[in-house]
């Protein structure tokens, strides 16, 4: 099917001749696949431990282990959903898979690279703001630590190889597929932004401050997807965030604690970093998008 002309990113699934029910069926398939793929991957990794003597991937409470095997299981339980989204767009909605990426019908790699540069700056400033806020409250930021190269290097390899696919998969599900599925039925993108961000936050087990952080991240990324015409900006920040977050925890030797999202409540003061990072990133991306004349409407 041809890409609808003159529409924003969230309306790319509203194709003439394609029944709106296909967006609903596709959403159910993506949701079931998201859960199913996770179960299959976890079971496969647990069998690897039992049958081949590989390291344990989960502990007795079902929390992923903080080793390379456990981290790989965690990331691979999400990453393949990227292919599921693209396949569902083509087979169920009968549209070009690339329309889930952007109004150009493809991922705009050069633009994503520019967004990644902005993401690094925003992350540094956000982390600085968080450290200052926590320090002022007499709290430990937990940003620094070193567990040694022997433990860190295998984790670093897994992080660099798999985190980009895991982060991109989440963007394709929540800021790509879901927002466009809602957009196939309603014109106002606010509904897709808010509902998608709430669903995204619901998959995390943080305390209330952590959930506010995740919801805010999802909402700003969804807004940027609409305003920039694609997933490049959301993917760039998501990848940078996750690589750094996993990397810091792995370097400090406390990755397993980080994977147990409900273990350590996120202090509300840490939200200062969220405000700074998202604010800087949104401003920087929108400035560059205007300067580079990034297309936000399909042709």
C-alpha positions as CSV (number, residue, x, y, z in Angstrom):
1,X,0.0,0.0,0.0
2,X,1.1,3.6,-0.7
3,X,2.1,5.8,2.2
4,X,-0.7,8.3,2.9
5,X,0.4,11.7,1.8
6,X,0.5,14.9,3.9
7,X,0.1,13.2,7.3
8,X,2.1,13.3,10.5
9,X,4.0,10.3,11.9
10,X,1.2,9.1,14.1
11,X,-1.2,9.0,11.2
12,X,0.9,6.8,8.9
13,X,-1.3,3.7,9.6
14,X,-4.4,5.5,8.5
15,X,-4.2,4.2,5.0
16,X,-7.1,4.5,2.6
17,X,-8.5,1.0,1.8
18,X,-7.0,-0.6,4.9
19,X,-9.6,-1.5,7.5
20,X,-9.1,0.2,10.9
21,X,-9.6,-3.2,12.6
22,X,-6.3,-4.3,11.3
23,X,-4.6,-1.9,13.7
24,X,-6.5,-3.5,16.6
25,X,-5.6,-7.0,15.5
26,X,-2.0,-6.0,14.9
27,X,-1.8,-4.5,18.4
28,X,-3.0,-7.7,20.0
29,X,-0.4,-9.7,17.9
30,X,2.4,-7.3,19.0
31,X,1.3,-7.5,22.7
32,X,1.1,-11.3,22.6
33,X,4.4,-11.5,20.8
34,X,6.0,-9.2,23.3
35,X,5.1,-11.5,26.1
36,X,5.5,-14.7,24.2
37,X,9.0,-13.9,23.0
38,X,10.1,-12.9,26.5
39,X,8.8,-16.2,27.9
40,X,10.5,-18.3,25.2
41,X,13.8,-16.5,25.7
42,X,13.8,-16.9,29.5
43,X,13.0,-20.6,29.2
44,X,15.7,-21.1,26.6
45,X,18.3,-19.5,28.8
46,X,17.2,-21.5,31.8
47,X,17.5,-24.7,29.8
48,X,20.9,-23.6,28.8
49,X,21.8,-23.6,32.4
50,X,20.3,-27.0,33.1
51,X,21.5,-28.8,30.0
52,X,24.8,-27.2,29.2
53,X,26.1,-26.0,32.5
54,X,25.9,-22.3,31.5
55,X,25.8,-19.7,34.3
56,X,22.5,-19.1,36.0
57,X,20.4,-16.4,34.2
58,X,17.9,-15.8,37.0
59,X,18.0,-16.1,40.8
60,X,15.5,-17.9,42.9
61,X,13.2,-14.9,43.0
62,X,13.2,-14.8,39.2
63,X,15.4,-11.7,39.0
64,X,18.0,-11.7,36.2
65,X,21.5,-12.4,37.3
66,X,24.0,-9.6,37.0
67,X,26.3,-11.6,34.8
68,X,26.7,-11.5,31.0
69,X,24.4,-14.5,30.6
70,X,21.6,-12.9,32.6
71,X,22.0,-9.6,30.9
72,X,21.9,-11.2,27.5
73,X,18.7,-13.0,28.4
74,X,17.1,-9.7,29.6
75,X,18.0,-7.8,26.4
76,X,17.2,-10.7,24.0
77,X,13.8,-11.1,25.7
78,X,12.9,-7.7,24.1
79,X,15.1,-7.1,21.1
80,X,13.4,-9.6,18.7
81,X,10.1,-7.7,19.1
82,X,11.5,-5.2,16.6
83,X,11.2,-7.8,13.8
84,X,7.7,-8.7,15.0
85,X,6.5,-5.0,14.7
86,X,7.9,-4.7,11.2
87,X,6.4,-8.0,10.1
88,X,3.0,-7.2,11.6
89,X,2.9,-3.8,9.8
90,X,3.6,-5.6,6.5
91,X,1.4,-8.7,6.9
92,X,-1.5,-7.4,9.0
93,X,-1.8,-3.7,8.2
94,X,-0.5,-4.3,4.6
95,X,1.8,-1.3,4.6
96,X,5.5,-0.7,4.1
97,X,7.3,-1.7,7.3
98,X,9.5,1.4,6.9
99,X,6.5,3.6,7.7
100,X,6.8,2.5,11.3
101,X,10.3,4.2,11.3
102,X,9.4,7.6,9.8
103,X,7.4,9.7,7.4
104,X,10.3,9.0,4.9
105,X,9.4,5.3,4.9
106,X,12.8,4.4,6.4
107,X,15.1,5.1,9.3
108,X,17.0,8.3,8.7
109,X,20.5,7.3,9.9
110,X,22.2,10.7,9.5
111,X,19.5,12.4,11.5
112,X,19.6,9.7,14.2
113,X,23.4,10.3,14.5
114,X,22.8,14.0,15.1
115,X,20.2,13.2,17.7
116,X,22.7,10.8,19.4
117,X,25.2,13.7,19.8
118,X,22.5,15.8,21.4
119,X,21.6,12.9,23.6
120,X,25.1,12.6,25.0
121,X,25.1,16.3,25.9
122,X,21.6,16.1,27.5
123,X,22.7,13.0,29.5
124,X,25.8,14.6,30.9
125,X,23.8,17.7,32.0
126,X,21.0,15.6,33.4
127,X,23.4,13.4,35.4
128,X,25.1,16.6,36.7
129,X,21.8,18.0,37.8
130,X,20.8,14.7,39.4
131,X,24.1,14.5,41.3
132,X,23.8,18.1,42.6
133,X,20.2,17.5,43.7
134,X,21.0,14.2,45.5
135,X,24.2,15.7,47.0
136,X,22.2,18.7,48.3
137,X,19.8,16.2,50.0
138,X,22.7,14.3,51.5
139,X,22.0,11.2,49.3
140,X,24.5,9.0,47.5
141,X,24.1,9.2,43.8
142,X,25.6,5.8,43.3
143,X,27.2,6.9,40.0
144,X,30.7,5.8,40.7
145,X,32.2,2.4,41.4
146,X,34.6,-0.2,39.9
147,X,34.3,-3.9,40.1
148,X,37.3,-4.7,37.9
149,X,37.9,-5.5,34.2
150,X,37.3,-9.2,34.6
151,X,33.7,-8.7,35.5
152,X,33.1,-5.6,33.5
153,X,34.4,-6.5,30.0
154,X,32.0,-9.4,29.3
155,X,29.1,-7.2,30.4
156,X,30.4,-4.3,28.3
157,X,30.4,-6.5,25.1
158,X,26.8,-7.6,25.8
159,X,25.7,-4.0,26.4
160,X,27.3,-2.7,23.2
161,X,26.0,-5.6,21.1
162,X,22.4,-5.9,22.3
163,X,21.3,-2.7,24.0
164,X,20.8,-0.8,20.7
165,X,18.3,-3.5,19.5
166,X,16.6,-3.7,22.9
167,X,16.1,0.1,23.1
168,X,15.0,0.3,19.5
169,X,12.5,-2.5,19.9
170,X,10.8,-0.7,22.8
171,X,10.6,2.5,20.7
172,X,9.1,0.6,17.7
173,X,6.5,-0.9,20.0
174,X,5.4,2.1,22.1
175,X,6.4,5.2,20.1
176,X,6.0,3.5,16.7
177,X,3.4,0.8,16.4
178,X,1.1,1.7,19.3
179,X,1.0,5.4,18.6
180,X,0.3,4.8,14.9
181,X,-2.4,2.1,15.8
182,X,-4.2,4.8,17.9
183,X,-3.6,7.3,15.1
184,X,-5.4,5.0,12.7
185,X,-8.6,5.7,14.7
186,X,-8.2,9.2,16.2
187,X,-6.5,12.4,14.7
188,X,-5.2,13.9,18.0
189,X,-1.8,12.3,18.8
190,X,-2.3,13.2,22.5
191,X,-4.2,10.0,23.1
192,X,-1.5,7.8,21.7
193,X,1.2,9.7,23.6
194,X,-0.5,9.5,27.0
195,X,-1.8,5.9,26.8
196,X,1.4,4.6,25.2
197,X,3.5,6.3,27.9
198,X,1.3,4.8,30.6
199,X,1.7,1.3,29.2
200,X,5.4,1.8,28.8
201,X,5.7,2.9,32.5
202,X,3.5,0.0,33.6
203,X,6.2,-2.5,32.5
204,X,8.6,-1.1,35.0
205,X,8.8,-1.9,38.7
206,X,10.2,1.3,40.1
207,X,8.9,3.4,42.9
208,X,6.6,6.3,42.2
209,X,9.4,8.7,41.4
210,X,10.9,6.1,39.0
211,X,7.6,5.6,37.3
212,X,7.2,9.4,36.9
213,X,10.7,9.4,35.2
214,X,9.7,6.6,32.8
215,X,6.3,8.1,32.0
216,X,7.9,11.5,31.3
217,X,10.6,9.9,29.1
218,X,7.9,8.1,27.1
219,X,5.7,11.1,26.7
220,X,8.6,13.4,25.5
221,X,9.9,10.7,23.1
222,X,6.4,10.2,21.7
223,X,6.0,14.0,21.3
224,X,9.4,14.2,19.5
225,X,8.4,11.3,17.2
226,X,5.4,13.3,16.0
227,X,7.2,16.6,15.8
228,X,10.3,15.2,14.0
229,X,8.4,12.7,11.9
230,X,10.1,9.5,13.0
231,X,11.6,7.3,15.7
232,X,15.2,8.6,15.2
233,X,15.2,11.0,18.1
234,X,13.5,8.6,20.6
235,X,15.8,5.7,19.6
236,X,19.0,7.8,19.9
237,X,18.2,9.0,23.5
238,X,16.9,5.6,24.6
239,X,20.1,3.8,23.3
240,X,22.4,6.4,24.9
241,X,20.5,6.2,28.2
242,X,20.5,2.4,28.4
243,X,24.1,2.0,27.4
244,X,25.2,4.4,30.1
245,X,22.8,3.1,32.7
246,X,23.8,-0.5,32.2
247,X,27.4,0.5,31.8
248,X,27.6,2.4,35.1
249,X,26.0,-0.4,37.0
250,X,28.2,-3.1,35.3
251,X,31.3,-1.1,36.1
252,X,30.4,-0.7,39.7
253,X,29.6,-4.5,40.0
254,X,26.0,-4.0,41.1
255,X,24.2,-4.8,37.8
256,X,21.9,-7.3,39.5
257,X,20.6,-4.7,41.9
258,X,19.9,-2.4,38.9
259,X,18.0,-5.2,37.2
260,X,15.8,-5.6,40.3
261,X,13.8,-2.5,39.7
262,X,11.9,-2.7,42.9
263,X,14.8,-3.2,45.2
264,X,16.0,0.4,45.6
265,X,13.4,3.2,45.5
266,X,14.3,6.1,43.3
267,X,14.5,9.3,45.4
268,X,12.3,12.1,44.2
269,X,15.3,14.4,44.1
270,X,16.6,12.4,41.1
271,X,13.8,13.8,39.0
272,X,15.8,17.0,38.7
273,X,18.0,15.1,36.3
274,X,15.0,13.9,34.4
275,X,13.7,17.5,33.9
276,X,17.1,18.8,32.8
277,X,17.9,15.9,30.5
278,X,14.5,15.8,28.7
279,X,14.3,19.6,28.5
280,X,17.8,19.9,27.0
281,X,17.2,17.0,24.6
282,X,13.8,18.2,23.4
283,X,15.1,21.8,22.9
284,X,18.3,20.6,21.1
285,X,16.4,18.1,18.8
286,X,13.8,20.6,17.8
287,X,16.4,23.3,17.1
288,X,18.4,20.9,14.9
289,X,15.2,19.6,13.2
290,X,14.3,23.1,12.2
291,X,17.8,24.0,11.2
292,X,18.1,20.8,9.1
293,X,14.6,21.1,7.7
294,X,13.8,17.5,8.8
295,X,10.6,16.3,7.2
296,X,7.7,15.9,9.5
297,X,5.0,15.2,7.0
298,X,4.8,12.3,4.6
299,X,5.0,13.0,0.8
